[in-house]
C-alpha cells in the first residue's frame, strides 16, 4: 500500500533509485522499525466487509527516531541500503545527511 501511494513521487524516487523493488524494501524496513519502536496506525473502510486497509501512517515519538537503533536497522534497512546504486548512496551520504541541506 505504501509503495502504491508513493508511485511517481520524486522524493521517494530519489531515495530508491526509482525502482519499485527498492521502494518496497524501504517501506518494509520502515514498517518493521515502527512495529518495533514506533507506532503504526491504520484506517479501515467501515462500509467494506473485507476490512480493507485504506490508509496507514507510521510514526516515532519522543526518544525514538526512524532507524535510530541497531535493532531497527537490522529489520531490513541494510538490505535496502545495499540495493542502492553507488550514486544514490553517495547522494545520501553527501547531501541528505547534511543538516545545512535542510535550511
Buried (B, 14 or more C-beta within 10 A) or exposed (E): EBBEEBEEEEEBBBBBBBBEEBBBBBBBBBBBBBEEBBEEEEEEEEEEEEEEEEEBEBEBEEEBEBBBBEEBBBBBBEBBBEBBEEEBBEBBEEEEEEEEEEE
